[in-house]
């Protein structure tokens, strides 16, 4: 450090800069990890309390306490995905404020650590948090949530969106289809399936129903299916032909992920699955606004870690009195919570008002980026 105080040049050497970056990154990672553990402990406690009631309600179906613990464990990746940007903000504010309070950051500034170099160092760490958030949200959370829903359905009933089930549409070269799925059971099979086939002119061609169906590669297999074929030829008398089929195969591009998207919440889907489902809805003339917003939200949400780090840097340039660091950390918590609330509010408002999906999803990050850059200019560059 004495060499750094002698002039700015030694600090810009690769070895010294690497040591400083290691110091700042290590402190932030430890602080963020501590904050995440605290938040997760709180959320797990609330989930366990909630599942204790579910255990008492579903005791007759075999749902026991260890099943509840497994279910709560499968919810952890989703909580981690939601809490990671907020934890990055709180942890980095705490580290930057502590550096300012102990004058460590002042020494680094005296040695030549300029604002842009400090911001660049934080952004390098931010890219790691961005990649981690994307991986958790796009791979761990969808898999864990799917297993959690299937576990819950195994003991507490089928997965459904109500008595009417979920509706899907598909256009094929010769027929148009409207498909209704009543529910999804614990082994991934579909329950109470109805397939309505229409001619391009809109005449009903046939209706196929089955109590259970299995989704395969490019096809559905309906067990014990009933097919009612309607005579659409105006030259012959109207009649309905009924067929009982032990196993009927229906060729379709509707995949398991598309059915899950219709039955489950889209925020737990993978980005690629959301994109494919959006294209499917658009190709069949259905409104995909909700899923487009969620798609762009999953794209922009990991980038909010960079926004949080840029919000935290100005705290290193403040002058703290003893004991005042807690107030600034509390302010950081409020800023993170407001970002989370604004992110959700913009999603609902964009869906209701038919706003541009990408702009709706990016607006909270853009607003807080502008705030962080304005704060950075006012407290750092202006001085």
Secondary structure by P-SEA (a helix, b strand, c coil): cccccccccccccaaaaaaaaaaaaaaaaaaaaaaaaaaaaaaaaaaaaaaaaaaaaaccccccaaaaaaaaaaaaaaaaaacaaaaaaaaaaaaaaaaaaaaaaaaaaaacccaaaaaaaaaaaaaaaaaaaaaaaccaaaaaaaaaaaaaaacccccccccccbbbbbbcccbbbbbbbccccccccccbbbbbbbcccccccbbbbbcbbbbcccbbbbcbbbbbbbbccccccbbbbbbbbcbbbbbccccaaaaaaaccccccccaaaaaaaaaaaaaacccaaaaaaaaaaaaccccaaaaaaaaacccccccccccaaaaaaaaaaaaaaaaaaaaaaaaaaaaaacccaaaaaaaaaaaaaaaaaaaaaaacccc
